[in-house]
Amino acid sequence: MYTPSKVIRSLALISSLMLMWVSLPTGRAQQSEAINPATYAKFEVASVKPGRPGGYRSFRIEPGTFSMTGVTVKDLLAYAYGVRPDQVQGGPSWVTTNLYDIMARESRESVAHIHLLTPPKRVQELHEMARSLLADRFGVAVKSEWRVLPVYSLLIAQGGPRLAPSDPLTAADGGTVRVEPNMIDLKGQTLGVLATELAERFGREVQDNTHLNGKYDIHLQWSVDEAPGSAVEQPGGRSDAQDGQSSGSSSLSIWSALKEELGLRLEKTRAPVNDIFIVDARLPNAD
């Protein structure tokens, strides 16, 4: 679920969330499958230390360096498998409570190899290294399961989209992602990134079905903190029975903001969702 604090995420982290680690097998939308990380790429060296409760929490991924501060094993699993933390199930209680500071470095050969890969392949390689780290240092064994679950489909609202194309230079530099409790500000990002940020707030998969493939500067701001289950949802993405505003108030809900500010809407549907189940995990030896 979304934590109501200001966050500026690194581009590499956001990009990774948009890359599913496997393709959905046709006709196998509800199947459990064990995952073996033995053949995955590895970091050359990795340090794992206890994190400080209440301390700074950060994700930083740069060429040759992978750093996470104040994160749980569940957080790292979510990154490694390209899912939200609420899609990581099972395991001992400490995987969601114990905090760790993780610093890992790639070999020179690995850095040179990754530099030659396409961006999606680079993300996949980093995912594999994170999975290897989880297996080696935390004894994590997992299985995946595709299940058909309630999701939200991000669609174009009546009247068409109200989106500003990004400056090509901003998009080429990777853009920025800034989020606050009642605001999402994206520069040079796809609507898939917006869907990911919406899913963080709703605790439910949001799938981009707009078929708009460009990169945009997106600013979404609302004044009513409503989750999908806390309001009467109306067609067209409105959240109240009358005009999409909070009952007895002129405040703008996230549902109305999507339509009025961006020309988009959310629609309930069901679709295959990939969950990760922890089969085994052990406490690491701190460096």
C-alpha positions as a Python dict, from the first residue, in 0.01 Angstrom:
ca = {
    (1, 'M'): (0, 0, 0),
    (2, 'Y'): (103, 358, -55),
    (3, 'T'): (289, 524, 231),
    (4, 'P'): (184, 889, 259),
    (5, 'S'): (526, 1049, 244),
    (6, 'K'): (707, 1246, -21),
    (7, 'V'): (908, 1023, -252),
    (8, 'I'): (1137, 1087, -548),
    (9, 'R'): (1207, 756, -716),
    (10, 'S'): (1503, 678, -938),
    (11, 'L'): (1423, 617, -1304),
    (12, 'A'): (1580, 273, -1293),
    (13, 'L'): (1343, 166, -1016),
    (14, 'I'): (1036, 300, -1191),
    (15, 'S'): (1137, 141, -1521),
    (16, 'S'): (1186, -192, -1351),
    (17, 'L'): (833, -191, -1218),
    (18, 'M'): (702, -170, -1570),
    (19, 'L'): (888, -478, -1693),
    (20, 'M'): (718, -809, -1616),
    (21, 'W'): (984, -1071, -1551),
    (22, 'V'): (810, -1336, -1761),
    (23, 'S'): (541, -1335, -2027),
    (24, 'L'): (202, -1470, -1934),
    (25, 'P'): (174, -1826, -2066),
    (26, 'T'): (-132, -1870, -2285),
    (27, 'G'): (-403, -2062, -2102),
    (28, 'R'): (-205, -2071, -1775),
    (29, 'A'): (-346, -1775, -1587),
    (30, 'Q'): (-373, -1961, -1257),
    (31, 'Q'): (-64, -2176, -1226),
    (32, 'S'): (203, -2199, -960),
    (33, 'E'): (564, -2228, -1072),
    (34, 'A'): (886, -2263, -870),
    (35, 'I'): (1166, -2020, -952),
    (36, 'N'): (1531, -2126, -956),
    (37, 'P'): (1782, -1835, -948),
    (38, 'A'): (2090, -2058, -979),
    (39, 'T'): (2158, -1953, -1339),
    (40, 'Y'): (2100, -1581, -1286),
    (41, 'A'): (2370, -1316, -1312),
    (42, 'K'): (2529, -1214, -981),
    (43, 'F'): (2682, -907, -822),
    (44, 'E'): (3057, -934, -771),
    (45, 'V'): (3028, -828, -406),
    (46, 'A'): (2735, -741, -180),
    (47, 'S'): (2710, -598, 171),
    (48, 'V'): (2402, -651, 390),
    (49, 'K'): (2372, -460, 718),
    (50, 'P'): (2085, -400, 961),
    (51, 'G'): (1896, -82, 879),
    (52, 'R'): (1810, 190, 1129),
    (53, 'P'): (1441, 199, 1231),
    (54, 'G'): (1291, 533, 1139),
    (55, 'G'): (1593, 617, 928),
    (56, 'Y'): (1626, 735, 572),
    (57, 'R'): (1481, 506, 305),
    (58, 'S'): (1627, 518, -43),
    (59, 'F'): (1675, 324, -366),
    (60, 'R'): (1972, 410, -585),
    (61, 'I'): (2075, 228, -898),
    (62, 'E'): (2370, 352, -1104),
    (63, 'P'): (2607, 184, -1349),
    (64, 'G'): (2801, -70, -1146),
    (65, 'T'): (2628, 8, -815),
    (66, 'F'): (2306, -114, -657),
    (67, 'S'): (2209, 47, -326),
    (68, 'M'): (1900, 18, -106),
    (69, 'T'): (1875, 177, 238),
    (70, 'G'): (1614, 99, 504),
    (71, 'V'): (1433, -167, 300),
    (72, 'T'): (1274, -499, 386),
    (73, 'V'): (1320, -831, 213),
    (74, 'K'): (968, -783, 81),
    (75, 'D'): (1073, -454, -79),
    (76, 'L'): (1372, -619, -244),
    (77, 'L'): (1157, -908, -367),
    (78, 'A'): (911, -661, -519),
    (79, 'Y'): (1196, -495, -708),
    (80, 'A'): (1356, -824, -814),
    (81, 'Y'): (1035, -961, -963),
    (82, 'G'): (881, -638, -1090),
    (83, 'V'): (572, -646, -869),
    (84, 'R'): (424, -430, -595),
    (85, 'P'): (505, -523, -232),
    (86, 'D'): (144, -630, -172),
    (87, 'Q'): (193, -894, -444),
    (88, 'V'): (462, -1065, -234),
    (89, 'Q'): (295, -1323, -11),
    (90, 'G'): (399, -1560, 269),
    (91, 'G'): (729, -1604, 446),
    (92, 'P'): (827, -1537, 810),
    (93, 'S'): (711, -1213, 970),
    (94, 'W'): (1059, -1056, 967),
    (95, 'V'): (1061, -1027, 586),
    (96, 'T'): (814, -739, 625),
    (97, 'T'): (955, -580, 943),
    (98, 'N'): (1336, -611, 952),
    (99, 'L'): (1515, -326, 776),
    (100, 'Y'): (1840, -365, 582),
    (101, 'D'): (2097, -147, 411),
    (102, 'I'): (2221, -321, 98),
    (103, 'M'): (2514, -218, -118),
    (104, 'A'): (2615, -433, -414),
    (105, 'R'): (2867, -382, -692),
    (106, 'E'): (2900, -536, -1034),
    (107, 'S'): (3225, -653, -1188),
    (108, 'R'): (3386, -445, -1463),
    (109, 'E'): (3297, -716, -1711),
    (110, 'S'): (2933, -706, -1601),
    (111, 'V'): (2917, -326, -1631),
    (112, 'A'): (3059, -344, -1983),
    (113, 'H'): (2817, -623, -2074),
    (114, 'I'): (2510, -441, -1941),
    (115, 'H'): (2612, -122, -2124),
    (116, 'L'): (2567, -307, -2454),
    (117, 'L'): (2215, -427, -2372),
    (118, 'T'): (1887, -261, -2462),
    (119, 'P'): (1714, -79, -2170),
    (120, 'P'): (1462, -363, -2108),
    (121, 'K'): (1745, -618, -2108),
    (122, 'R'): (1945, -405, -1865),
    (123, 'V'): (1651, -399, -1625),
    (124, 'Q'): (1609, -775, -1659),
    (125, 'E'): (1978, -828, -1581),
    (126, 'L'): (1951, -617, -1264),
    (127, 'H'): (1640, -809, -1163),
    (128, 'E'): (1832, -1134, -1197),
    (129, 'M'): (2119, -1002, -986),
    (130, 'A'): (1875, -895, -715),
    (131, 'R'): (1717, -1242, -719),
    (132, 'S'): (2061, -1401, -684),
    (133, 'L'): (2138, -1171, -390),
    (134, 'L'): (1812, -1271, -221),
    (135, 'A'): (1892, -1640, -265),
    (136, 'D'): (2257, -1613, -156),
    (137, 'R'): (2224, -1377, 142),
    (138, 'F'): (1868, -1436, 263),
    (139, 'G'): (1813, -1796, 154),
    (140, 'V'): (1500, -1685, -28),
    (141, 'A'): (1314, -1942, -236),
    (142, 'V'): (996, -1835, -411),
    (143, 'K'): (731, -1953, -650),
    (144, 'S'): (512, -1747, -879),
    (145, 'E'): (143, -1781, -935),
    (146, 'W'): (-76, -1613, -1193),
    (147, 'R'): (-426, -1551, -1062),
    (148, 'V'): (-725, -1379, -1219),
    (149, 'L'): (-804, -1093, -978),
    (150, 'P'): (-995, -764, -972),
    (151, 'V'): (-788, -491, -1137),
    (152, 'Y'): (-838, -142, -1275),
    (153, 'S'): (-802, -65, -1644),
    (154, 'L'): (-666, 281, -1728),
    (155, 'L'): (-863, 410, -2028),
    (156, 'I'): (-920, 729, -2226),
    (157, 'A'): (-1223, 920, -2097),
    (158, 'Q'): (-1498, 1065, -2314),
    (159, 'G'): (-1369, 1381, -2479),
    (160, 'G'): (-1020, 1243, -2529),
    (161, 'P'): (-690, 1266, -2339),
    (162, 'R'): (-553, 1591, -2199),
    (163, 'L'): (-185, 1505, -2198),
    (164, 'A'): (118, 1720, -2272),
    (165, 'P'): (389, 1543, -2475),
    (166, 'S'): (729, 1559, -2309),
    (167, 'D'): (1020, 1761, -2436),
    (168, 'P'): (1234, 1508, -2628),
    (169, 'L'): (1543, 1605, -2429),
    (170, 'T'): (1365, 1550, -2097),
    (171, 'A'): (1238, 1212, -2210),
    (172, 'A'): (1582, 1114, -2340),
    (173, 'D'): (1738, 1192, -2001),
    (174, 'G'): (1493, 956, -1831),
    (175, 'G'): (1263, 1221, -1689),
    (176, 'T'): (1156, 1245, -1327),
    (177, 'V'): (895, 1096, -1096),
    (178, 'R'): (775, 1290, -792),
    (179, 'V'): (492, 1175, -568),
    (180, 'E'): (324, 1316, -260),
    (181, 'P'): (16, 1201, -63),
    (182, 'N'): (-226, 1382, -298),
    (183, 'M'): (-13, 1444, -605),
    (184, 'I'): (168, 1262, -885),
    (185, 'D'): (407, 1461, -1103),
    (186, 'L'): (579, 1285, -1393),
    (187, 'K'): (817, 1433, -1648),
    (188, 'G'): (909, 1236, -1958),
    (189, 'Q'): (720, 924, -1852),
    (190, 'T'): (479, 678, -2009),
    (191, 'L'): (124, 613, -1896),
    (192, 'G'): (250, 277, -1772),
    (193, 'V'): (442, 466, -1502),
    (194, 'L'): (123, 653, -1410),
    (195, 'A'): (-58, 318, -1383),
    (196, 'T'): (212, 192, -1147),
    (197, 'E'): (180, 498, -924),
    (198, 'L'): (-200, 463, -915),
    (199, 'A'): (-163, 97, -821),
    (200, 'E'): (61, 199, -529),
    (201, 'R'): (-226, 406, -388),
    (202, 'F'): (-508, 164, -458),
    (203, 'G'): (-328, -155, -355),
    (204, 'R'): (-467, -310, -670),
    (205, 'E'): (-321, -371, -1014),
    (206, 'V'): (-378, -85, -1260),
    (207, 'Q'): (-317, -181, -1621),
    (208, 'D'): (-254, 76, -1893),
    (209, 'N'): (-499, 8, -2176),
    (210, 'T'): (-497, 355, -2331),
    (211, 'H'): (-283, 240, -2625),
    (212, 'L'): (-98, 572, -2602),
    (213, 'N'): (271, 491, -2639),
    (214, 'G'): (431, 833, -2605),
    (215, 'K'): (605, 999, -2312),
    (216, 'Y'): (426, 1279, -2134),
    (217, 'D'): (454, 1543, -1864),
    (218, 'I'): (175, 1447, -1625),
    (219, 'H'): (54, 1638, -1322),
    (220, 'L'): (-230, 1482, -1124),
    (221, 'Q'): (-350, 1648, -804),
    (222, 'W'): (-651, 1577, -587),
    (223, 'S'): (-774, 1687, -244),
    (224, 'V'): (-970, 1386, -120),
    (225, 'D'): (-772, 1078, -18),
    (226, 'E'): (-1006, 806, -142),
    (227, 'A'): (-921, 444, -201),
    (228, 'P'): (-1138, 242, -443),
    (229, 'G'): (-1331, 71, -163),
    (230, 'S'): (-1409, 392, 24),
    (231, 'A'): (-1633, 567, -228),
    (232, 'V'): (-1919, 490, -461),
    (233, 'E'): (-1748, 435, -794),
    (234, 'Q'): (-1927, 560, -1102),
    (235, 'P'): (-1869, 502, -1474),
    (236, 'G'): (-1613, 737, -1622),
    (237, 'G'): (-1389, 722, -1316),
    (238, 'R'): (-1610, 931, -1086),
    (239, 'S'): (-1618, 840, -720),
    (240, 'D'): (-1946, 983, -593),
    (241, 'A'): (-2303, 919, -697),
    (242, 'Q'): (-2360, 1274, -822),
    (243, 'D'): (-2067, 1456, -973),
    (244, 'G'): (-1746, 1273, -876),
    (245, 'Q'): (-1679, 1502, -580),
    (246, 'S'): (-1675, 1409, -215),
    (247, 'S'): (-2020, 1410, -52),
    (248, 'G'): (-2091, 1746, 111),
    (249, 'S'): (-1767, 1893, -20),
    (250, 'S'): (-1630, 2060, -331),
    (251, 'S'): (-1301, 1872, -292),
    (252, 'L'): (-1174, 1686, -596),
    (253, 'S'): (-1132, 1310, -569),
    (254, 'I'): (-861, 1119, -751),
    (255, 'W'): (-1130, 970, -977),
    (256, 'S'): (-1252, 1313, -1086),
    (257, 'A'): (-897, 1448, -1113),
    (258, 'L'): (-804, 1174, -1359),
    (259, 'K'): (-1087, 1274, -1590),
    (260, 'E'): (-1077, 1651, -1549),
    (261, 'E'): (-700, 1698, -1546),
    (262, 'L'): (-582, 1417, -1775),
    (263, 'G'): (-886, 1300, -1974),
    (264, 'L'): (-845, 948, -1837),
    (265, 'R'): (-1060, 712, -1636),
    (266, 'L'): (-1041, 384, -1445),
    (267, 'E'): (-1270, 91, -1504),
    (268, 'K'): (-1314, -222, -1295),
    (269, 'T'): (-1227, -549, -1464),
    (270, 'R'): (-1054, -880, -1395),
    (271, 'A'): (-718, -986, -1537),
    (272, 'P'): (-424, -1220, -1468),
    (273, 'V'): (-196, -1085, -1193),
    (274, 'N'): (142, -1232, -1103),
    (275, 'D'): (195, -1290, -729),
    (276, 'I'): (520, -1406, -568),
    (277, 'F'): (500, -1652, -278),
    (278, 'I'): (791, -1693, -37),
    (279, 'V'): (864, -2062, 18),
    (280, 'D'): (1172, -2019, 239),
    (281, 'A'): (1389, -1741, 388),
    (282, 'R'): (1656, -1713, 657),
    (283, 'L'): (1802, -1424, 853),
    (284, 'P'): (2128, -1305, 695),
    (285, 'N'): (2466, -1278, 859),
    (286, 'A'): (2542, -907, 873),
    (287, 'D'): (2872, -792, 718),
}
